[in-house]
Amino acid sequence: MSINKKILLCLAHMSGNEQRFIDEAFAGNWVVPLGPNVDAFEHSLEDFLCDNTPSPLRVAAVSSGTAAIHLGLILLGVGKGDEVICQSFTFSASANPIVYQGATPVFVDSEAETWNMDPVLLDHAIADRVAKTGRKPRAIVAVHLYGMPARMDDILAVAAKWDIPVLEDAAEALGSTYHGRKCGTLGTFGTLSFNGNKMITTSGGGALVCPDEETRRRAVFFATQAREDRPYYWHEHIGHNYRLSNISAGIGLGQMTVLEEHIAHHRSLAALYAELLADIDGIDYHGNPSPDVDSNFWLSTITINPEITGITPDELRLHFASLNVETRLLWKPLHTQPVFGNCPSYVNGVSDSLFDRGLCLPSGPWVSPDDVRMIVSEMRSCLRK
Ligand SMILES: *Cc1c(COP(=O)(O)O)cnc(C)c1O
């Protein structure tokens, strides 16, 4: 078969409204990391996220999702010598900021249903860290991988039992809902990413979702070099240069006009994949585990049983690459990464097995239902007859 255009996993898609906000920024000479677009983008995110939260939350727009995680950890008091629990099955950006703070990640494996942090193993890991070190971990980084909400009630219950705050890495989960509430609003802090491959983009950017205005003010303080309020430069803390530019925020404002459309598109592709794959033996679509959680299906993902299908995920990936279709193996668990080799980890085999069996499928705004049909029928033709 011949395929001319390259089908990508997920790539930025402009609404056409972005340019107007960028032009306004230039017209007002707001070509700096603050300004009307930044304020409006933050308010727009607050409106979107807080439609069903018990109290209003405040958002700080920053230069990346990684910066947002870093700021969240700073505000939670994570410092040298601390341990911070982190989901192992995730992108390295969930854990890197722990190390920036001189702390040590402690990795906890996933449960098989959501692919996110296993609350039972989390409880065990905390008890074991306390027994071994005499100290509690300072924070917990929980992730909603591929947009699928983690079991937050259970994770928050364990966190409350030990009195440890939770930072929710919702970089991939903008628009996902858990029991009617948006992911990113459930922990003490939430973080979002607007990188070029995420649900919406600012070309590069992120946001920290804060519990109140005072905390948001502290986040912005650390994101702007920790300048104390004096008429001259005066510093009592180490700061960072993490604010979002007013130009990037203009792109973000344009993207907010199509956020709901993007989410609906990802979900409709997911439903189509699930329907078309349902009768294929040895391939399982990773769908919502229950009706009260709804992934944004940032990426549609499957697991493949090579003993039944006769093909491994990587063989399938190479086959699709030859057809100009981008697929990708799942995240390689952080407890297996050389750079984190010395970190304590609590594993149950789930994420290792997912890495061996899983594949991400094209899911973004440029992917059409016909692309999905082609991809599934191509998959069928590769499998053992
Ligand atoms: C993308 C991503 C991040 C980092 O976001 P950036 O904006 O790229 O810095 C963090 N965590 C997860 C799970 C991500 O997918």
The ligand as a Gaussian input file, in Angstrom:
#p B3LYP/6-31G(d) Opt

LIG

0 1
 C        6.152000      16.059000      28.779000
 C        6.206000      15.557000      30.159000
 C        6.845000      16.281000      31.175000
 C        7.681000      17.496000      30.930000
 O        7.088000      18.536000      30.273000
 P        7.995000      19.555000      29.418000
 O        7.056000      20.665000      29.112000
 O        8.452000      18.813000      28.206000
 O        9.135000      19.983000      30.267000
 C        6.779000      15.796000      32.469000
 N        6.139000      14.651000      32.745000
 C        5.544000      13.920000      31.792000
 C        4.831000      12.670000      32.201000
 C        5.571000      14.332000      30.471000
 O        5.000000      13.578000      29.517000

